[in-house]
Amino acid sequence: MRIIIVRRVRGSTPSIDIYTDNLVAGLKTVRPAWTIIEIEPKPWNSPDKLWMSGSGLRKYYECYWRYPREVRQQQADIFHIVDHTDAHIARCLNRARQSTVVTCHDLVQLIYPERQSRFPALSLSVWRHSVQGMRQANHIVAVSSNTAKDIQQFLNIPSENITVALNGVEPQFRVLPRVPVVSLRQQYTPSPETICLLNVGGTHQRKNMLTILKVVESLRTKGLSVCLWKTGGQFTPEHKAFINEHQLDRHVIHFGNPDKETLVCLYNAADILLSPSLYEGFGLTIVEAMACGTPVITSNVSSLPEVVCDAAILVDPLNVEAITEAVCQIKQDPSYCNQLIEKGLLRAKFFNWQKNAEQVAKVYENLVLKKSSQIVE
């Protein structure tokens, strides 16, 4: 079987790169006889498009004109569009009578719209146009049951056209030896008693960073030594204003975008992963933390309860007092903390990229079989 993986620009969305890289590796493992071909659009600043003014215009040209046409010219048994924001490409493939699969990671803009661009109305309109292309695909892969439910509700796609294939966790995320972990703690925390909270990911409004900062301030007012380690997105002006107003500068460390080795060490060295997101399509950082033996506090909304099961503390993401109490419970009750760690390690084993690839491979096979039977008829 010949499979074409329709990628995004590498590096533009790290979480999609993780998904795509592991899906491809998994497919090559579970179906070694298949031919797997990856194609991707040109970067927006590619030299052959310098005649176009503005990176925004270059992006729209590449995403919605040149790249879809390049994809349509390919020949394969299955085209797999690995990100729902490229689902408009399914329209071109549908017209060419090609079998198409789209992975949907979330429908956050429909559920929790945010103003992230200079022209939010235009951006949302284009996004809607793209994701509605999923209706033209032959099958949808959803990364969680909650995302599958959203697809049915908002796009009116029947459940029989959706397969839930949970994301995996990479083997690099594991419990590390004590020495490098202790060394990192000593370098970035004022004392062994300090409660070290970790947050990994973006700082979009739905990530609820302001609540996390309020929890840090709440713990500090209780007389506890606390620090927040942040990786990923930069703090917004609102976040910086809160940090300055409450003099939290020395309690907050931003590590930028660390390499994977450093990130694994941060997971291991932190006391708690604090991730009270208002919405997640899956929540990969939670699984990574559990695989590293880090207790997790997360939200009781969207896909998060489905992902963690009973292996984390679930809270109202806007209840600062409840989150503060959960942090204190983990820190003050070693037995309870160890229970969370053990449950987390066990739960993390459930998420496997090879298992994900096997489920996706069966989707491909079913589509090819269905198409063959239609030709015979």
ROSE-546388 format. One record per residue (C-alpha): residue number from 1; residue in three letters; x, y, z. Coordinates in steps of 0.5 Angstrom, whole numbers. Each point is the difference from the previous one (the first is absolute). Layout:
<NUM, "Ala", <X, Y, Z>>
...
***
This chain:
<1, "Met", <0, 0, 0>>
<2, "Arg", <2, 7, -2>>
<3, "Ile", <-1, 5, 6>>
<4, "Ile", <1, 8, -1>>
<5, "Ile", <1, 4, 6>>
<6, "Val", <-2, 7, -1>>
<7, "Arg", <4, 4, 5>>
<8, "Arg", <0, 7, 3>>
<9, "Val", <6, 4, -1>>
<10, "Arg", <5, -3, 5>>
<11, "Gly", <1, 4, 6>>
<12, "Ser", <-6, 4, 0>>
<13, "Thr", <-4, -4, 5>>
<14, "Pro", <4, -4, 4>>
<15, "Ser", <-5, -5, 3>>
<16, "Ile", <-2, -1, -8>>
<17, "Asp", <7, -2, -1>>
<18, "Ile", <0, -5, 6>>
<19, "Tyr", <-6, -3, -3>>
<20, "Thr", <2, -1, -7>>
<21, "Asp", <7, -2, 2>>
<22, "Asn", <-3, -6, 4>>
<23, "Leu", <-6, -2, -4>>
<24, "Val", <5, -1, -6>>
<25, "Ala", <5, -4, 4>>
<26, "Gly", <-5, -4, 3>>
<27, "Leu", <-3, -1, -7>>
<28, "Lys", <7, -2, -2>>
<29, "Thr", <0, -5, 6>>
<30, "Val", <-7, -3, -1>>
<31, "Arg", <0, 0, -7>>
<32, "Pro", <7, -1, -3>>
<33, "Ala", <-2, -2, -7>>
<34, "Trp", <-4, 6, -1>>
<35, "Thr", <3, 6, -4>>
<36, "Ile", <-1, 7, 5>>
<37, "Ile", <2, 6, -4>>
<38, "Glu", <0, 7, 4>>
<39, "Ile", <-2, 7, -4>>
<40, "Glu", <0, 6, 3>>
<41, "Pro", <-1, 8, -2>>
<42, "Lys", <6, 5, -1>>
<43, "Pro", <1, 4, 6>>
<44, "Trp", <-3, 7, -1>>
<45, "Asn", <6, 3, -1>>
<46, "Ser", <3, -4, -5>>
<47, "Pro", <4, 4, -5>>
<48, "Asp", <-4, -2, -6>>
<49, "Lys", <-6, 4, 3>>
<50, "Leu", <4, 6, 2>>
<51, "Trp", <-4, 4, -6>>
<52, "Met", <-6, 0, 5>>
<53, "Ser", <-1, 5, 5>>
<54, "Gly", <-1, -2, 7>>
<55, "Ser", <1, -7, 4>>
<56, "Gly", <-8, 0, 1>>
<57, "Leu", <-1, 0, -8>>
<58, "Arg", <6, -5, -1>>
<59, "Lys", <-4, -5, 5>>
<60, "Tyr", <-7, 1, -3>>
<61, "Tyr", <3, -1, -7>>
<62, "Glu", <4, -6, 2>>
<63, "Cys", <-5, -3, 5>>
<64, "Tyr", <-6, 1, -5>>
<65, "Trp", <2, 0, -7>>
<66, "Arg", <7, -3, -2>>
<67, "Tyr", <1, -6, 6>>
<68, "Pro", <-7, -3, -1>>
<69, "Arg", <1, 0, -8>>
<70, "Glu", <7, -3, 1>>
<71, "Val", <-4, -6, 5>>
<72, "Arg", <-5, -1, -5>>
<73, "Gln", <5, -2, -6>>
<74, "Gln", <3, -5, 5>>
<75, "Gln", <-3, -8, -1>>
<76, "Ala", <-1, -4, 6>>
<77, "Asp", <-5, -5, 3>>
<78, "Ile", <-1, 5, 6>>
<79, "Phe", <1, 7, 1>>
<80, "His", <1, 1, 8>>
<81, "Ile", <-1, 8, 2>>
<82, "Val", <3, 0, 7>>
<83, "Asp", <-3, 7, 2>>
<84, "His", <-7, 2, 0>>
<85, "Thr", <2, 7, -2>>
<86, "Asp", <2, -3, -7>>
<87, "Ala", <-6, -4, -1>>
<88, "His", <-2, 5, -6>>
<89, "Ile", <5, -4, -4>>
<90, "Ala", <-5, -6, 1>>
<91, "Arg", <-5, 4, -5>>
<92, "Cys", <6, 0, -6>>
<93, "Leu", <1, -8, 2>>
<94, "Asn", <-8, -1, 0>>
<95, "Arg", <0, 3, -7>>
<96, "Ala", <5, -5, -2>>
<97, "Arg", <-3, -6, 3>>
<98, "Gln", <5, -1, 5>>
<99, "Ser", <0, -4, 6>>
<100, "Thr", <1, 5, 6>>
<101, "Val", <1, 0, 7>>
<102, "Val", <0, 6, 5>>
<103, "Thr", <3, 0, 7>>
<104, "Cys", <-4, 5, 4>>
<105, "His", <4, 2, 7>>
<106, "Asp", <-6, 5, 2>>
<107, "Leu", <-5, 5, -2>>
<108, "Val", <2, 5, 5>>
<109, "Gln", <-1, 6, -4>>
<110, "Leu", <-8, -2, 0>>
<111, "Ile", <0, -1, 7>>
<112, "Tyr", <5, 5, 3>>
<113, "Pro", <1, 5, -5>>
<114, "Glu", <6, 5, 1>>
<115, "Arg", <3, 6, -3>>
<116, "Gln", <7, -2, -2>>
<117, "Ser", <1, 3, -7>>
<118, "Arg", <0, 8, -3>>
<119, "Phe", <-7, -2, -3>>
<120, "Pro", <-4, -5, 4>>
<121, "Ala", <-6, 0, -4>>
<122, "Leu", <4, -2, -6>>
<123, "Ser", <4, -5, 3>>
<124, "Leu", <-6, -3, 3>>
<125, "Ser", <-4, 0, -6>>
<126, "Val", <6, -3, -4>>
<127, "Trp", <1, -5, 6>>
<128, "Arg", <-8, -2, 0>>
<129, "His", <1, -1, -8>>
<130, "Ser", <6, -5, 1>>
<131, "Val", <-3, -4, 6>>
<132, "Gln", <-6, -1, -4>>
<133, "Gly", <4, -3, -5>>
<134, "Met", <-1, -7, 4>>
<135, "Arg", <-7, -1, -2>>
<136, "Gln", <4, -1, -7>>
<137, "Ala", <4, -6, 3>>
<138, "Asn", <-1, -7, 0>>
<139, "His", <2, -1, 7>>
<140, "Ile", <2, 4, 6>>
<141, "Val", <5, -2, 5>>
<142, "Ala", <-2, 4, 7>>
<143, "Val", <6, 0, 6>>
<144, "Ser", <-5, -1, 5>>
<145, "Ser", <-8, -2, 1>>
<146, "Asn", <-1, 7, 2>>
<147, "Thr", <3, 3, -6>>
<148, "Ala", <-5, -5, -4>>
<149, "Lys", <-6, 2, 4>>
<150, "Asp", <2, 7, -2>>
<151, "Ile", <1, -2, -8>>
<152, "Gln", <-7, -3, 0>>
<153, "Gln", <-3, 6, 4>>
<154, "Phe", <3, 6, -4>>
<155, "Leu", <1, -3, -7>>
<156, "Asn", <-6, -5, 0>>
<157, "Ile", <5, -6, -2>>
<158, "Pro", <-3, -7, 2>>
<159, "Ser", <4, -4, 5>>
<160, "Glu", <1, -6, -5>>
<161, "Asn", <4, 5, -4>>
<162, "Ile", <5, 1, 6>>
<163, "Thr", <5, -4, 4>>
<164, "Val", <3, 2, 6>>
<165, "Ala", <7, -2, 0>>
<166, "Leu", <4, 3, 7>>
<167, "Asn", <6, 3, -1>>
<168, "Gly", <6, -3, 3>>
<169, "Val", <6, 2, 4>>
<170, "Glu", <7, 0, -2>>
<171, "Pro", <5, -5, 4>>
<172, "Gln", <5, 6, 2>>
<173, "Phe", <-5, 2, 5>>
<174, "Arg", <2, -4, 6>>
<175, "Val", <2, 0, 7>>
<176, "Leu", <7, 2, 0>>
<177, "Pro", <6, -2, 5>>
<178, "Arg", <0, 5, 6>>
<179, "Val", <7, 3, -1>>
<180, "Pro", <-2, 5, -6>>
<181, "Val", <-7, 1, 3>>
<182, "Val", <3, 2, 7>>
<183, "Ser", <5, 5, -4>>
<184, "Leu", <-5, 3, -4>>
<185, "Arg", <-5, 2, 6>>
<186, "Gln", <6, 2, 4>>
<187, "Gln", <2, 5, -6>>
<188, "Tyr", <-7, 3, -1>>
<189, "Thr", <-4, -1, 7>>
<190, "Pro", <2, 4, 6>>
<191, "Ser", <0, -5, 5>>
<192, "Pro", <-2, -8, 1>>
<193, "Glu", <-7, 2, 3>>
<194, "Thr", <-2, 4, -6>>
<195, "Ile", <-6, -2, -4>>
<196, "Cys", <2, 0, -7>>
<197, "Leu", <-6, 0, -5>>
<198, "Leu", <1, -1, -7>>
<199, "Asn", <-4, 2, -6>>
<200, "Val", <1, -2, -7>>
<201, "Gly", <-3, 3, -7>>
<202, "Gly", <-3, 6, -2>>
<203, "Thr", <-3, 7, 3>>
<204, "His", <-6, 0, -4>>
<205, "Gln", <-6, 2, 4>>
<206, "Arg", <-3, -7, 1>>
<207, "Lys", <7, -2, 3>>
<208, "Asn", <-2, 4, 6>>
<209, "Met", <6, 3, 2>>
<210, "Leu", <-2, 5, 4>>
<211, "Thr", <-4, -5, 5>>
<212, "Ile", <7, -3, 0>>
<213, "Leu", <3, 6, 2>>
<214, "Lys", <-5, 1, 5>>
<215, "Val", <1, -6, 3>>
<216, "Val", <7, 1, 1>>
<217, "Glu", <-2, 7, 4>>
<218, "Ser", <-5, -4, 4>>
<219, "Leu", <6, -5, 2>>
<220, "Arg", <5, 6, 2>>
<221, "Thr", <-6, 3, 4>>
<222, "Lys", <0, -6, 4>>
<223, "Gly", <7, 0, 2>>
<224, "Leu", <2, -5, -5>>
<225, "Ser", <7, 0, -4>>
<226, "Val", <-3, -1, -7>>
<227, "Cys", <3, 1, -7>>
<228, "Leu", <-3, -1, -7>>
<229, "Trp", <4, -3, -6>>
<230, "Lys", <-3, 2, -6>>
<231, "Thr", <2, -3, -7>>
<232, "Gly", <-3, 2, -7>>
<233, "Gly", <-4, 6, -2>>
<234, "Gln", <2, 7, 3>>
<235, "Phe", <-4, 4, 5>>
<236, "Thr", <-5, 5, -2>>
<237, "Pro", <0, 7, 2>>
<238, "Glu", <-6, -2, 5>>
<239, "His", <5, -5, 3>>
<240, "Lys", <6, 4, 1>>
<241, "Ala", <-5, 5, 3>>
<242, "Phe", <-2, -5, 5>>
<243, "Ile", <7, -2, 1>>
<244, "Asn", <3, 7, 2>>
<245, "Glu", <-6, 2, 4>>
<246, "His", <0, -6, 5>>
<247, "Gln", <8, 0, -1>>
<248, "Leu", <0, -7, -2>>
<249, "Asp", <7, 1, -5>>
<250, "Arg", <4, -4, 5>>
<251, "His", <-5, -5, 0>>
<252, "Val", <-1, -1, -7>>
<253, "Ile", <5, -3, -5>>
<254, "His", <-1, -1, -8>>
<255, "Phe", <4, -5, -3>>
<256, "Gly", <-2, 2, -7>>
<257, "Asn", <-1, -6, -5>>
<258, "Pro", <5, -5, 3>>
<259, "Asp", <3, -6, -4>>
<260, "Lys", <-3, -7, 2>>
<261, "Glu", <5, -2, 4>>
<262, "Thr", <-1, 6, 5>>
<263, "Leu", <-7, 0, 0>>
<264, "Val", <0, -7, 2>>
<265, "Cys", <5, 2, 6>>
<266, "Leu", <-5, 6, 2>>
<267, "Tyr", <-6, -5, 0>>
<268, "Asn", <4, -5, 5>>
<269, "Ala", <3, 6, 4>>
<270, "Ala", <-7, 4, 1>>
<271, "Asp", <-5, -2, 6>>
<272, "Ile", <-6, 1, -4>>
<273, "Leu", <-2, 1, -7>>
<274, "Leu", <-6, 5, 0>>
<275, "Ser", <-4, 0, -6>>
<276, "Pro", <-7, 3, 1>>
<277, "Ser", <-2, 1, -7>>
<278, "Leu", <-7, 3, -2>>
<279, "Tyr", <0, -5, -6>>
<280, "Glu", <5, -5, -3>>
<281, "Gly", <-1, -5, -6>>
<282, "Phe", <4, -5, 4>>
<283, "Gly", <6, 3, 4>>
<284, "Leu", <6, -3, -1>>
<285, "Thr", <4, 3, 5>>
<286, "Ile", <-4, -3, 5>>
<287, "Val", <2, -7, -2>>
<288, "Glu", <7, 2, -1>>
<289, "Ala", <0, 2, 7>>
<290, "Met", <-3, -6, 3>>
<291, "Ala", <5, -4, -4>>
<292, "Cys", <6, 4, 4>>
<293, "Gly", <-3, -2, 6>>
<294, "Thr", <-3, 7, 2>>
<295, "Pro", <-7, 1, 3>>
<296, "Val", <-5, 4, -4>>
<297, "Ile", <-5, 5, 2>>
<298, "Thr", <-5, 1, -6>>
<299, "Ser", <-7, 3, -2>>
<300, "Asn", <-6, -4, 0>>
<301, "Val", <-2, 2, -7>>
<302, "Ser", <0, -2, -7>>
<303, "Ser", <5, -6, -1>>
<304, "Leu", <4, 0, 6>>
<305, "Pro", <-4, -4, 4>>
<306, "Glu", <0, -5, -5>>
<307, "Val", <7, 0, -1>>
<308, "Val", <2, 0, 8>>
<309, "Cys", <-5, -5, 2>>
<310, "Asp", <1, 0, 8>>
<311, "Ala", <8, 1, -1>>
<312, "Ala", <-1, 8, 1>>
<313, "Ile", <-3, 5, 5>>
<314, "Leu", <-6, 3, -4>>
<315, "Val", <-2, 7, 1>>
<316, "Asp", <-5, 6, -2>>
<317, "Pro", <6, 3, -4>>
<318, "Leu", <-3, 7, 2>>
<319, "Asn", <0, -2, 8>>
<320, "Val", <7, 3, 3>>
<321, "Glu", <-2, -2, 7>>
<322, "Ala", <-1, -8, -3>>
<323, "Ile", <6, 0, -4>>
<324, "Thr", <4, 3, 6>>
<325, "Glu", <-3, -5, 5>>
<326, "Ala", <2, -6, -5>>
<327, "Val", <7, 3, 0>>
<328, "Cys", <1, 0, 7>>
<329, "Gln", <-3, -7, 1>>
<330, "Ile", <5, -3, -5>>
<331, "Lys", <5, 3, 3>>
<332, "Gln", <-2, -1, 8>>
<333, "Asp", <-2, -7, -1>>
<334, "Pro", <6, -5, -3>>
<335, "Ser", <-5, -6, 0>>
<336, "Tyr", <-5, 3, -5>>
<337, "Cys", <6, 3, -4>>
<338, "Asn", <3, -7, -1>>
<339, "Gln", <-7, -2, -2>>
<340, "Leu", <-1, 5, -5>>
<341, "Ile", <7, -2, -3>>
<342, "Glu", <-1, -7, 0>>
<343, "Lys", <-7, 1, -4>>
<344, "Gly", <3, 5, -4>>
<345, "Leu", <5, -5, -3>>
<346, "Leu", <-5, -5, -1>>
<347, "Arg", <-4, 4, -4>>
<348, "Ala", <5, 3, -4>>
<349, "Lys", <2, -7, -2>>
<350, "Phe", <-7, 0, -4>>
<351, "Phe", <2, 5, -5>>
<352, "Asn", <4, -3, -5>>
<353, "Trp", <2, 3, -7>>
<354, "Gln", <0, -7, -3>>
<355, "Lys", <-7, -2, 2>>
<356, "Asn", <-2, 7, -3>>
<357, "Ala", <3, -2, -6>>
<358, "Glu", <-3, -7, 0>>
<359, "Gln", <-7, 3, 0>>
<360, "Val", <2, 5, -5>>
<361, "Ala", <2, -5, -5>>
<362, "Lys", <-6, -4, 1>>
<363, "Val", <-4, 6, -2>>
<364, "Tyr", <4, 0, -6>>
<365, "Glu", <-1, -7, -2>>
<366, "Asn", <-8, 1, 1>>
<367, "Leu", <0, 6, -4>>
<368, "Val", <4, -4, -6>>
<369, "Leu", <-4, -6, 1>>
<370, "Lys", <-7, 4, 0>>
<371, "Lys", <3, 3, -7>>
<372, "Ser", <1, -6, -3>>
<373, "Ser", <-6, -3, 2>>
<374, "Gln", <-4, 6, -3>>
<375, "Ile", <4, -1, -7>>
<376, "Val", <-2, -7, 0>>
<377, "Glu", <-7, 1, 1>>
***
